[in-house]
Amino acid sequence: MLIRYKKTFEKIAMGLMSFMPTEKDLKKLQQTMKEYETEENHKLFLWKEEDIIGLIGAIYHQDTNTLEIQHVSVNPSHRFQGVGKRMVKALKEMYPDKNITSNANTASFIEKCDVC
């Protein structure tokens, strides 16, 4: 299930976020996390089963009523089990009135999810 990011989950979220190719640099990773914590239009969620095993982050564009997925990351030991697709689907169900789009980094994966 998707749960909203809270500061208490910072270490696990940073670990998951660091699997994203654009977030390998520590300073960039810290900047991204700060944006999710402080910017109202940045939405970050964690995927919890028994443990937290995934992360999905999006930016809400009010002018187009669009959630643009910026980050999708799954713990390597849980990959290829549909976790990423379930996160995208859950985000769509959480925001049924919003258009879900991707950015250049998430486009190929989001297309495979077939929920947009």
Backbone as XML, in Angstrom:
<?xml version="1.0"?>
<chain id="A" units="angstrom">
  <residue number="1" name="MET">
    <atom name="N" x="0.829" y="-1.181" z="0.000"/>
    <atom name="CA" x="0.000" y="0.000" z="0.000"/>
    <atom name="C" x="0.873" y="1.242" z="0.000"/>
  </residue>
  <residue number="2" name="LEU">
    <atom name="N" x="0.370" y="2.296" z="-0.626"/>
    <atom name="CA" x="1.086" y="3.568" z="-0.648"/>
    <atom name="C" x="0.884" y="4.297" z="0.669"/>
  </residue>
  <residue number="3" name="ILE">
    <atom name="N" x="1.971" y="4.796" z="1.211"/>
    <atom name="CA" x="1.894" y="5.651" z="2.398"/>
    <atom name="C" x="2.647" y="6.936" z="2.096"/>
  </residue>
  <residue number="4" name="ARG">
    <atom name="N" x="2.162" y="8.028" z="2.654"/>
    <atom name="CA" x="2.825" y="9.316" z="2.443"/>
    <atom name="C" x="4.185" y="9.336" z="3.133"/>
  </residue>
  <residue number="5" name="TYR">
    <atom name="N" x="5.130" y="9.961" z="2.473"/>
    <atom name="CA" x="6.463" y="10.122" z="3.041"/>
    <atom name="C" x="6.396" y="11.008" z="4.277"/>
  </residue>
  <residue number="6" name="LYS">
    <atom name="N" x="7.115" y="10.593" z="5.315"/>
    <atom name="CA" x="7.320" y="11.413" z="6.508"/>
    <atom name="C" x="8.815" y="11.436" z="6.790"/>
  </residue>
  <residue number="7" name="LYS">
    <atom name="N" x="9.256" y="12.458" z="7.477"/>
    <atom name="CA" x="10.683" y="12.636" z="7.785"/>
    <atom name="C" x="11.266" y="11.399" z="8.487"/>
  </residue>
  <residue number="8" name="THR">
    <atom name="N" x="10.455" y="10.684" z="9.263"/>
    <atom name="CA" x="10.956" y="9.493" z="9.959"/>
    <atom name="C" x="11.386" y="8.391" z="8.988"/>
  </residue>
  <residue number="9" name="PHE">
    <atom name="N" x="10.921" y="8.462" z="7.743"/>
    <atom name="CA" x="11.291" y="7.482" z="6.721"/>
    <atom name="C" x="12.447" y="7.963" z="5.843"/>
  </residue>
  <residue number="10" name="GLU">
    <atom name="N" x="13.117" y="9.022" z="6.264"/>
    <atom name="CA" x="14.112" y="9.655" z="5.405"/>
    <atom name="C" x="15.213" y="8.698" z="4.944"/>
  </residue>
  <residue number="11" name="LYS">
    <atom name="N" x="15.778" y="7.910" z="5.845"/>
    <atom name="CA" x="16.900" y="7.046" z="5.457"/>
    <atom name="C" x="16.476" y="5.992" z="4.439"/>
  </residue>
  <residue number="12" name="ILE">
    <atom name="N" x="15.344" y="5.345" z="4.677"/>
    <atom name="CA" x="14.884" y="4.318" z="3.725"/>
    <atom name="C" x="14.517" y="4.966" z="2.393"/>
  </residue>
  <residue number="13" name="ALA">
    <atom name="N" x="13.903" y="6.153" z="2.446"/>
    <atom name="CA" x="13.533" y="6.852" z="1.213"/>
    <atom name="C" x="14.776" y="7.253" z="0.423"/>
  </residue>
  <residue number="14" name="MET">
    <atom name="N" x="15.783" y="7.748" z="1.114"/>
    <atom name="CA" x="17.023" y="8.127" z="0.422"/>
    <atom name="C" x="17.699" y="6.894" z="-0.186"/>
  </residue>
  <residue number="15" name="GLY">
    <atom name="N" x="17.648" y="5.784" z="0.526"/>
    <atom name="CA" x="18.225" y="4.554" z="-0.011"/>
    <atom name="C" x="17.528" y="4.117" z="-1.286"/>
  </residue>
  <residue number="16" name="LEU">
    <atom name="N" x="16.197" y="4.134" z="-1.267"/>
    <atom name="CA" x="15.435" y="3.760" z="-2.460"/>
    <atom name="C" x="15.644" y="4.760" z="-3.588"/>
  </residue>
  <residue number="17" name="MET">
    <atom name="N" x="15.638" y="6.051" z="-3.244"/>
    <atom name="CA" x="15.811" y="7.099" z="-4.246"/>
    <atom name="C" x="17.184" y="6.989" z="-4.917"/>
  </residue>
  <residue number="18" name="SER">
    <atom name="N" x="18.188" y="6.533" z="-4.174"/>
    <atom name="CA" x="19.542" y="6.463" z="-4.722"/>
    <atom name="C" x="19.670" y="5.428" z="-5.842"/>
  </residue>
  <residue number="19" name="PHE">
    <atom name="N" x="18.672" y="4.556" z="-5.997"/>
    <atom name="CA" x="18.687" y="3.599" z="-7.114"/>
    <atom name="C" x="18.340" y="4.278" z="-8.438"/>
  </residue>
  <residue number="20" name="MET">
    <atom name="N" x="17.758" y="5.483" z="-8.382"/>
    <atom name="CA" x="17.433" y="6.217" z="-9.608"/>
    <atom name="C" x="18.736" y="6.717" z="-10.240"/>
  </residue>
  <residue number="21" name="PRO">
    <atom name="N" x="18.908" y="6.546" z="-11.538"/>
    <atom name="CA" x="20.156" y="6.969" z="-12.196"/>
    <atom name="C" x="20.488" y="8.446" z="-11.990"/>
  </residue>
  <residue number="22" name="THR">
    <atom name="N" x="19.468" y="9.297" z="-11.868"/>
    <atom name="CA" x="19.709" y="10.728" z="-11.723"/>
    <atom name="C" x="20.029" y="11.134" z="-10.286"/>
  </residue>
  <residue number="23" name="GLU">
    <atom name="N" x="19.947" y="10.192" z="-9.355"/>
    <atom name="CA" x="20.116" y="10.521" z="-7.935"/>
    <atom name="C" x="21.343" y="9.842" z="-7.318"/>
  </residue>
  <residue number="24" name="LYS">
    <atom name="N" x="22.346" y="9.561" z="-8.105"/>
    <atom name="CA" x="23.546" y="8.879" z="-7.599"/>
    <atom name="C" x="24.434" y="9.808" z="-6.767"/>
  </residue>
  <residue number="25" name="ASP">
    <atom name="N" x="24.472" y="11.081" z="-7.109"/>
    <atom name="CA" x="25.280" y="12.054" z="-6.394"/>
    <atom name="C" x="24.595" y="12.420" z="-5.082"/>
  </residue>
  <residue number="26" name="LEU">
    <atom name="N" x="25.318" y="12.362" z="-3.965"/>
    <atom name="CA" x="24.728" y="12.601" z="-2.650"/>
    <atom name="C" x="24.106" y="13.992" z="-2.534"/>
  </residue>
  <residue number="27" name="LYS">
    <atom name="N" x="24.790" y="15.011" z="-3.043"/>
    <atom name="CA" x="24.235" y="16.373" z="-2.954"/>
    <atom name="C" x="22.943" y="16.493" z="-3.751"/>
  </residue>
  <residue number="28" name="LYS">
    <atom name="N" x="22.896" y="15.886" z="-4.926"/>
    <atom name="CA" x="21.679" y="15.905" z="-5.745"/>
    <atom name="C" x="20.561" y="15.157" z="-5.027"/>
  </residue>
  <residue number="29" name="LEU">
    <atom name="N" x="20.877" y="14.024" z="-4.446"/>
    <atom name="CA" x="19.908" y="13.227" z="-3.710"/>
    <atom name="C" x="19.343" y="14.016" z="-2.528"/>
  </residue>
  <residue number="30" name="GLN">
    <atom name="N" x="20.205" y="14.675" z="-1.780"/>
    <atom name="CA" x="19.751" y="15.477" z="-0.639"/>
    <atom name="C" x="18.866" y="16.631" z="-1.097"/>
  </residue>
  <residue number="31" name="GLN">
    <atom name="N" x="19.216" y="17.252" z="-2.211"/>
    <atom name="CA" x="18.412" y="18.349" z="-2.762"/>
    <atom name="C" x="17.029" y="17.845" z="-3.172"/>
  </residue>
  <residue number="32" name="THR">
    <atom name="N" x="16.979" y="16.694" z="-3.820"/>
    <atom name="CA" x="15.700" y="16.110" z="-4.242"/>
    <atom name="C" x="14.825" y="15.807" z="-3.032"/>
  </residue>
  <residue number="33" name="MET">
    <atom name="N" x="15.401" y="15.206" z="-2.008"/>
    <atom name="CA" x="14.638" y="14.886" z="-0.798"/>
    <atom name="C" x="14.111" y="16.164" z="-0.141"/>
  </residue>
  <residue number="34" name="LYS">
    <atom name="N" x="14.931" y="17.202" z="-0.112"/>
    <atom name="CA" x="14.499" y="18.468" z="0.479"/>
    <atom name="C" x="13.317" y="19.050" z="-0.291"/>
  </residue>
  <residue number="35" name="GLU">
    <atom name="N" x="13.346" y="18.946" z="-1.616"/>
    <atom name="CA" x="12.232" y="19.431" z="-2.430"/>
    <atom name="C" x="10.944" y="18.682" z="-2.094"/>
  </residue>
  <residue number="36" name="TYR">
    <atom name="N" x="11.033" y="17.358" z="-1.952"/>
    <atom name="CA" x="9.837" y="16.584" z="-1.599"/>
    <atom name="C" x="9.320" y="16.959" z="-0.210"/>
  </residue>
  <residue number="37" name="GLU">
    <atom name="N" x="10.219" y="17.322" z="0.685"/>
    <atom name="CA" x="9.818" y="17.678" z="2.050"/>
    <atom name="C" x="9.240" y="19.086" z="2.145"/>
  </residue>
  <residue number="38" name="THR">
    <atom name="N" x="9.694" y="19.996" z="1.291"/>
    <atom name="CA" x="9.326" y="21.405" z="1.476"/>
    <atom name="C" x="8.385" y="21.967" z="0.411"/>
  </residue>
  <residue number="39" name="GLU">
    <atom name="N" x="8.383" y="21.424" z="-0.781"/>
    <atom name="CA" x="7.563" y="21.962" z="-1.860"/>
    <atom name="C" x="6.173" y="21.323" z="-1.827"/>
  </residue>
  <residue number="40" name="GLU">
    <atom name="N" x="5.159" y="22.151" z="-1.745"/>
    <atom name="CA" x="3.784" y="21.658" z="-1.620"/>
    <atom name="C" x="3.339" y="20.825" z="-2.819"/>
  </residue>
  <residue number="41" name="ASN">
    <atom name="N" x="3.845" y="21.151" z="-4.003"/>
    <atom name="CA" x="3.412" y="20.429" z="-5.201"/>
    <atom name="C" x="4.213" y="19.146" z="-5.456"/>
  </residue>
  <residue number="42" name="HIS">
    <atom name="N" x="5.200" y="18.856" z="-4.624"/>
    <atom name="CA" x="5.976" y="17.621" z="-4.730"/>
    <atom name="C" x="5.356" y="16.575" z="-3.808"/>
  </residue>
  <residue number="43" name="LYS">
    <atom name="N" x="5.016" y="15.420" z="-4.366"/>
    <atom name="CA" x="4.362" y="14.342" z="-3.616"/>
    <atom name="C" x="5.270" y="13.116" z="-3.617"/>
  </residue>
  <residue number="44" name="LEU">
    <atom name="N" x="5.570" y="12.609" z="-2.434"/>
    <atom name="CA" x="6.416" y="11.429" z="-2.319"/>
    <atom name="C" x="5.691" y="10.377" z="-1.486"/>
  </residue>
  <residue number="45" name="PHE">
    <atom name="N" x="5.675" y="9.152" z="-2.005"/>
    <atom name="CA" x="5.002" y="8.047" z="-1.333"/>
    <atom name="C" x="5.941" y="6.849" z="-1.265"/>
  </residue>
  <residue number="46" name="LEU">
    <atom name="N" x="5.742" y="6.043" z="-0.248"/>
    <atom name="CA" x="6.501" y="4.814" z="-0.081"/>
    <atom name="C" x="5.544" y="3.641" z="-0.221"/>
  </residue>
  <residue number="47" name="TRP">
    <atom name="N" x="6.033" y="2.527" z="-0.732"/>
    <atom name="CA" x="5.227" y="1.329" z="-0.889"/>
    <atom name="C" x="5.594" y="0.365" z="0.230"/>
  </residue>
  <residue number="48" name="LYS">
    <atom name="N" x="4.582" y="0.027" z="1.019"/>
    <atom name="CA" x="4.822" y="-0.845" z="2.158"/>
    <atom name="C" x="4.045" y="-2.148" z="2.008"/>
  </residue>
  <residue number="49" name="GLU">
    <atom name="N" x="4.755" y="-3.232" z="2.126"/>
    <atom name="CA" x="4.130" y="-4.542" z="2.242"/>
    <atom name="C" x="4.449" y="-4.959" z="3.676"/>
  </residue>
  <residue number="50" name="GLU">
    <atom name="N" x="5.328" y="-5.913" z="3.890"/>
    <atom name="CA" x="5.790" y="-6.162" z="5.257"/>
    <atom name="C" x="6.787" y="-5.076" z="5.645"/>
  </residue>
  <residue number="51" name="ASP">
    <atom name="N" x="7.610" y="-4.708" z="4.714"/>
    <atom name="CA" x="8.582" y="-3.630" z="4.883"/>
    <atom name="C" x="8.354" y="-2.604" z="3.787"/>
  </residue>
  <residue number="52" name="ILE">
    <atom name="N" x="9.032" y="-1.492" z="3.887"/>
    <atom name="CA" x="8.990" y="-0.490" z="2.817"/>
    <atom name="C" x="9.943" y="-0.962" z="1.732"/>
  </residue>
  <residue number="53" name="ILE">
    <atom name="N" x="9.397" y="-1.185" z="0.530"/>
    <atom name="CA" x="10.209" y="-1.765" z="-0.547"/>
    <atom name="C" x="10.212" y="-0.920" z="-1.816"/>
  </residue>
  <residue number="54" name="GLY">
    <atom name="N" x="9.451" y="0.176" z="-1.830"/>
    <atom name="CA" x="9.401" y="0.988" z="-3.038"/>
    <atom name="C" x="9.098" y="2.434" z="-2.741"/>
  </residue>
  <residue number="55" name="LEU">
    <atom name="N" x="9.288" y="3.251" z="-3.760"/>
    <atom name="CA" x="9.089" y="4.691" z="-3.639"/>
    <atom name="C" x="8.579" y="5.226" z="-4.966"/>
  </residue>
  <residue number="56" name="ILE">
    <atom name="N" x="7.646" y="6.169" z="-4.900"/>
    <atom name="CA" x="7.178" y="6.847" z="-6.102"/>
    <atom name="C" x="7.001" y="8.331" z="-5.759"/>
  </residue>
  <residue number="57" name="GLY">
    <atom name="N" x="7.511" y="9.173" z="-6.616"/>
    <atom name="CA" x="7.435" y="10.609" z="-6.395"/>
    <atom name="C" x="6.927" y="11.323" z="-7.624"/>
  </residue>
  <residue number="58" name="ALA">
    <atom name="N" x="6.123" y="12.354" z="-7.396"/>
    <atom name="CA" x="5.533" y="13.096" z="-8.519"/>
    <atom name="C" x="5.453" y="14.578" z="-8.182"/>
  </residue>
  <residue number="59" name="ILE">
    <atom name="N" x="5.329" y="15.364" z="-9.221"/>
    <atom name="CA" x="5.095" y="16.802" z="-9.081"/>
    <atom name="C" x="3.708" y="17.086" z="-9.627"/>
  </residue>
  <residue number="60" name="TYR">
    <atom name="N" x="2.909" y="17.816" z="-8.840"/>
    <atom name="CA" x="1.564" y="18.180" z="-9.268"/>
    <atom name="C" x="1.625" y="19.514" z="-9.998"/>
  </residue>
  <residue number="61" name="HIS">
    <atom name="N" x="1.133" y="19.519" z="-11.232"/>
    <atom name="CA" x="1.048" y="20.738" z="-12.033"/>
    <atom name="C" x="-0.415" y="21.173" z="-12.032"/>
  </residue>
  <residue number="62" name="GLN">
    <atom name="N" x="-0.728" y="22.173" z="-11.220"/>
    <atom name="CA" x="-2.115" y="22.605" z="-11.037"/>
    <atom name="C" x="-2.724" y="23.129" z="-12.335"/>
  </residue>
  <residue number="63" name="ASP">
    <atom name="N" x="-1.939" y="23.839" z="-13.132"/>
    <atom name="CA" x="-2.468" y="24.438" z="-14.362"/>
    <atom name="C" x="-2.986" y="23.396" z="-15.350"/>
  </residue>
  <residue number="64" name="THR">
    <atom name="N" x="-2.419" y="22.187" z="-15.327"/>
    <atom name="CA" x="-2.870" y="21.135" z="-16.236"/>
    <atom name="C" x="-3.526" y="19.959" z="-15.496"/>
  </residue>
  <residue number="65" name="ASN">
    <atom name="N" x="-3.666" y="20.091" z="-14.171"/>
    <atom name="CA" x="-4.245" y="19.031" z="-13.336"/>
    <atom name="C" x="-3.531" y="17.697" z="-13.571"/>
  </residue>
  <residue number="66" name="THR">
    <atom name="N" x="-2.192" y="17.770" z="-13.596"/>
    <atom name="CA" x="-1.366" y="16.622" z="-13.939"/>
    <atom name="C" x="-0.403" y="16.271" z="-12.822"/>
  </residue>
  <residue number="67" name="LEU">
    <atom name="N" x="-0.283" y="14.989" z="-12.558"/>
    <atom name="CA" x="0.774" y="14.464" z="-11.689"/>
    <atom name="C" x="1.849" y="13.888" z="-12.595"/>
  </residue>
  <residue number="68" name="GLU">
    <atom name="N" x="3.015" y="14.498" z="-12.586"/>
    <atom name="CA" x="4.129" y="14.048" z="-13.418"/>
    <atom name="C" x="5.054" y="13.188" z="-12.564"/>
  </residue>
  <residue number="69" name="ILE">
    <atom name="N" x="5.099" y="11.904" z="-12.860"/>
    <atom name="CA" x="5.917" y="10.984" z="-12.071"/>
    <atom name="C" x="7.393" y="11.242" z="-12.365"/>
  </residue>
  <residue number="70" name="GLN">
    <atom name="N" x="8.119" y="11.590" z="-11.303"/>
    <atom name="CA" x="9.538" y="11.920" z="-11.389"/>
    <atom name="C" x="10.435" y="10.742" z="-11.014"/>
  </residue>
  <residue number="71" name="HIS">
    <atom name="N" x="9.991" y="9.956" z="-10.055"/>
    <atom name="CA" x="10.812" y="8.875" z="-9.517"/>
    <atom name="C" x="9.955" y="7.629" z="-9.278"/>
  </residue>
  <residue number="72" name="VAL">
    <atom name="N" x="10.462" y="6.487" z="-9.655"/>
    <atom name="CA" x="9.883" y="5.182" z="-9.315"/>
    <atom name="C" x="11.078" y="4.291" z="-8.993"/>
  </residue>
  <residue number="73" name="SER">
    <atom name="N" x="11.095" y="3.750" z="-7.788"/>
    <atom name="CA" x="12.223" y="2.931" z="-7.385"/>
    <atom name="C" x="11.731" y="1.778" z="-6.521"/>
  </residue>
  <residue number="74" name="VAL">
    <atom name="N" x="12.283" y="0.603" z="-6.767"/>
    <atom name="CA" x="11.931" y="-0.595" z="-6.010"/>
    <atom name="C" x="13.226" y="-1.241" z="-5.522"/>
  </residue>
  <residue number="75" name="ASN">
    <atom name="N" x="13.212" y="-1.709" z="-4.286"/>
    <atom name="CA" x="14.342" y="-2.429" z="-3.729"/>
    <atom name="C" x="14.730" y="-3.546" z="-4.702"/>
  </residue>
  <residue number="76" name="PRO">
    <atom name="N" x="16.012" y="-3.678" z="-5.040"/>
    <atom name="CA" x="16.424" y="-4.677" z="-6.039"/>
    <atom name="C" x="15.950" y="-6.103" z="-5.743"/>
  </residue>
  <residue number="77" name="SER">
    <atom name="N" x="15.823" y="-6.477" z="-4.489"/>
    <atom name="CA" x="15.393" y="-7.839" z="-4.183"/>
    <atom name="C" x="13.900" y="-8.050" z="-4.399"/>
  </residue>
  <residue number="78" name="HIS">
    <atom name="N" x="13.168" y="-6.977" z="-4.723"/>
    <atom name="CA" x="11.724" y="-7.079" z="-4.974"/>
    <atom name="C" x="11.352" y="-6.675" z="-6.398"/>
  </residue>
  <residue number="79" name="ARG">
    <atom name="N" x="12.347" y="-6.504" z="-7.248"/>
    <atom name="CA" x="12.074" y="-6.097" z="-8.631"/>
    <atom name="C" x="11.516" y="-7.254" z="-9.452"/>
  </residue>
  <residue number="80" name="PHE">
    <atom name="N" x="10.855" y="-6.893" z="-10.542"/>
    <atom name="CA" x="10.254" y="-7.847" z="-11.487"/>
    <atom name="C" x="9.147" y="-8.670" z="-10.844"/>
  </residue>
  <residue number="81" name="GLN">
    <atom name="N" x="8.476" y="-8.071" z="-9.836"/>
    <atom name="CA" x="7.350" y="-8.717" z="-9.180"/>
    <atom name="C" x="6.094" y="-7.856" z="-9.265"/>
  </residue>
  <residue number="82" name="GLY">
    <atom name="N" x="6.149" y="-6.796" z="-10.062"/>
    <atom name="CA" x="4.979" y="-5.946" z="-10.255"/>
    <atom name="C" x="4.807" y="-4.837" z="-9.225"/>
  </residue>
  <residue number="83" name="VAL">
    <atom name="N" x="5.795" y="-4.628" z="-8.370"/>
    <atom name="CA" x="5.683" y="-3.606" z="-7.323"/>
    <atom name="C" x="5.566" y="-2.213" z="-7.938"/>
  </residue>
  <residue number="84" name="GLY">
    <atom name="N" x="6.407" y="-1.913" z="-8.904"/>
    <atom name="CA" x="6.362" y="-0.594" z="-9.545"/>
    <atom name="C" x="5.018" y="-0.322" z="-10.193"/>
  </residue>
  <residue number="85" name="LYS">
    <atom name="N" x="4.495" y="-1.307" z="-10.899"/>
    <atom name="CA" x="3.185" y="-1.152" z="-11.539"/>
    <atom name="C" x="2.092" y="-0.948" z="-10.496"/>
  </residue>
  <residue number="86" name="ARG">
    <atom name="N" x="2.172" y="-1.678" z="-9.389"/>
    <atom name="CA" x="1.167" y="-1.507" z="-8.329"/>
    <atom name="C" x="1.247" y="-0.108" z="-7.723"/>
  </residue>
  <residue number="87" name="MET">
    <atom name="N" x="2.457" y="0.434" z="-7.609"/>
    <atom name="CA" x="2.602" y="1.798" z="-7.076"/>
    <atom name="C" x="1.947" y="2.806" z="-8.018"/>
  </residue>
  <residue number="88" name="VAL">
    <atom name="N" x="2.192" y="2.674" z="-9.303"/>
    <atom name="CA" x="1.610" y="3.599" z="-10.280"/>
    <atom name="C" x="0.082" y="3.480" z="-10.259"/>
  </residue>
  <residue number="89" name="LYS">
    <atom name="N" x="-0.415" y="2.266" z="-10.224"/>
    <atom name="CA" x="-1.861" y="2.043" z="-10.187"/>
    <atom name="C" x="-2.469" y="2.638" z="-8.912"/>
  </residue>
  <residue number="90" name="ALA">
    <atom name="N" x="-1.811" y="2.439" z="-7.776"/>
    <atom name="CA" x="-2.309" y="2.986" z="-6.506"/>
    <atom name="C" x="-2.303" y="4.504" z="-6.521"/>
  </residue>
  <residue number="91" name="LEU">
    <atom name="N" x="-1.292" y="5.106" z="-7.147"/>
    <atom name="CA" x="-1.244" y="6.568" z="-7.260"/>
    <atom name="C" x="-2.415" y="7.061" z="-8.096"/>
  </residue>
  <residue number="92" name="LYS">
    <atom name="N" x="-2.685" y="6.369" z="-9.190"/>
    <atom name="CA" x="-3.813" y="6.731" z="-10.048"/>
    <atom name="C" x="-5.134" y="6.605" z="-9.285"/>
  </residue>
  <residue number="93" name="GLU">
    <atom name="N" x="-5.275" y="5.561" z="-8.476"/>
    <atom name="CA" x="-6.493" y="5.379" z="-7.686"/>
    <atom name="C" x="-6.611" y="6.435" z="-6.586"/>
  </residue>
  <residue number="94" name="MET">
    <atom name="N" x="-5.474" y="6.881" z="-6.061"/>
    <atom name="CA" x="-5.470" y="7.901" z="-5.018"/>
    <atom name="C" x="-5.866" y="9.267" z="-5.584"/>
  </residue>
  <residue number="95" name="TYR">
    <atom name="N" x="-5.521" y="9.508" z="-6.837"/>
    <atom name="CA" x="-5.808" y="10.781" z="-7.513"/>
    <atom name="C" x="-6.567" y="10.505" z="-8.816"/>
  </residue>
  <residue number="96" name="PRO">
    <atom name="N" x="-7.802" y="9.991" z="-8.741"/>
    <atom name="CA" x="-8.517" y="9.598" z="-9.961"/>
    <atom name="C" x="-8.862" y="10.768" z="-10.889"/>
  </residue>
  <residue number="97" name="ASP">
    <atom name="N" x="-8.919" y="11.977" z="-10.346"/>
    <atom name="CA" x="-9.273" y="13.140" z="-11.150"/>
    <atom name="C" x="-8.057" y="13.811" z="-11.786"/>
  </residue>
  <residue number="98" name="LYS">
    <atom name="N" x="-6.870" y="13.261" z="-11.568"/>
    <atom name="CA" x="-5.643" y="13.856" z="-12.110"/>
    <atom name="C" x="-5.138" y="13.041" z="-13.304"/>
  </residue>
  <residue number="99" name="ASN">
    <atom name="N" x="-4.524" y="13.740" z="-14.233"/>
    <atom name="CA" x="-3.847" y="13.076" z="-15.345"/>
    <atom name="C" x="-2.480" y="12.631" z="-14.845"/>
  </residue>
  <residue number="100" name="ILE">
    <atom name="N" x="-2.109" y="11.402" z="-15.126"/>
    <atom name="CA" x="-0.809" y="10.884" z="-14.724"/>
    <atom name="C" x="0.099" y="10.886" z="-15.950"/>
  </residue>
  <residue number="101" name="THR">
    <atom name="N" x="1.255" y="11.529" z="-15.814"/>
    <atom name="CA" x="2.234" y="11.562" z="-16.904"/>
    <atom name="C" x="3.596" y="11.176" z="-16.336"/>
  </residue>
  <residue number="102" name="SER">
    <atom name="N" x="4.563" y="11.151" z="-17.210"/>
    <atom name="CA" x="5.926" y="10.789" z="-16.805"/>
    <atom name="C" x="6.881" y="11.882" z="-17.249"/>
  </residue>
  <residue number="103" name="ASN">
    <atom name="N" x="8.115" y="11.781" z="-16.765"/>
    <atom name="CA" x="9.170" y="12.640" z="-17.297"/>
    <atom name="C" x="10.081" y="11.752" z="-18.146"/>
  </residue>
  <residue number="104" name="ALA">
    <atom name="N" x="11.162" y="12.310" z="-18.646"/>
    <atom name="CA" x="12.053" y="11.544" z="-19.526"/>
    <atom name="C" x="12.636" y="10.315" z="-18.823"/>
  </residue>
  <residue number="105" name="ASN">
    <atom name="N" x="12.870" y="10.415" z="-17.507"/>
    <atom name="CA" x="13.482" y="9.312" z="-16.766"/>
    <atom name="C" x="12.514" y="8.179" z="-16.464"/>
  </residue>
  <residue number="106" name="THR">
    <atom name="N" x="11.224" y="8.466" z="-16.403"/>
    <atom name="CA" x="10.244" y="7.446" z="-16.019"/>
    <atom name="C" x="9.343" y="7.019" z="-17.176"/>
  </residue>
  <residue number="107" name="ALA">
    <atom name="N" x="9.469" y="7.650" z="-18.327"/>
    <atom name="CA" x="8.542" y="7.429" z="-19.447"/>
    <atom name="C" x="8.447" y="5.969" z="-19.881"/>
  </residue>
  <residue number="108" name="SER">
    <atom name="N" x="9.576" y="5.316" z="-20.099"/>
    <atom name="CA" x="9.514" y="3.948" z="-20.617"/>
    <atom name="C" x="8.838" y="3.008" z="-19.618"/>
  </residue>
  <residue number="109" name="PHE">
    <atom name="N" x="9.074" y="3.213" z="-18.328"/>
    <atom name="CA" x="8.427" y="2.364" z="-17.335"/>
    <atom name="C" x="6.934" y="2.659" z="-17.231"/>
  </residue>
  <residue number="110" name="ILE">
    <atom name="N" x="6.558" y="3.931" z="-17.195"/>
    <atom name="CA" x="5.154" y="4.314" z="-17.026"/>
    <atom name="C" x="4.328" y="3.809" z="-18.218"/>
  </residue>
  <residue number="111" name="GLU">
    <atom name="N" x="4.893" y="3.832" z="-19.410"/>
    <atom name="CA" x="4.178" y="3.307" z="-20.586"/>
    <atom name="C" x="3.820" y="1.832" z="-20.393"/>
  </residue>
  <residue number="112" name="LYS">
    <atom name="N" x="4.708" y="1.065" z="-19.773"/>
    <atom name="CA" x="4.467" y="-0.361" z="-19.530"/>
    <atom name="C" x="3.350" y="-0.589" z="-18.506"/>
  </residue>
  <residue number="113" name="CYS">
    <atom name="N" x="3.116" y="0.393" z="-17.656"/>
    <atom name="CA" x="2.108" y="0.234" z="-16.589"/>
    <atom name="C" x="0.694" y="0.283" z="-17.111"/>
  </residue>
  <residue number="114" name="ASP">
    <atom name="N" x="0.496" y="0.936" z="-18.255"/>
    <atom name="CA" x="-0.799" y="0.976" z="-18.919"/>
    <atom name="C" x="-1.932" y="1.479" z="-18.011"/>
  </residue>
  <residue number="115" name="VAL">
    <atom name="N" x="-1.670" y="2.536" z="-17.239"/>
    <atom name="CA" x="-2.714" y="3.121" z="-16.402"/>
    <atom name="C" x="-2.958" y="4.595" z="-16.733"/>
  </residue>
  <residue number="116" name="CYS">
    <atom name="N" x="-2.124" y="5.142" z="-17.568"/>
    <atom name="CA" x="-2.231" y="6.579" z="-17.862"/>
    <atom name="C" x="-3.175" y="6.872" z="-19.006"/>
  </residue>
</chain>
